[in-house]
Amino acid sequence: MCATHFATTRYLKSIKFLIEYSLMSTHYKLDDQAQKFNSQSKVKLTDLLSRINKEKKIERNRNLALSVAAVSAVTVFGIILSL
């Protein structure tokens, strides 16, 4: 029982360390982004529009791929049922 308790304690300590490390790294990333945001005083409208258009194109492609996968799955399932 002592070995199990020791292993469990080590496991929980390692999980605690990973959580704290990930929170710290996230905090530093947010600070870096805030500094970058503060250093840029003007926002270019053309950059924002191009970013929005790129995101729309990516989302459209994802939706198309998901639709093709769903139709393919239904087709394969229908073929298997008809046999």
Long-range contacts (C-beta under 8 A, 24 or more apart in sequence): none
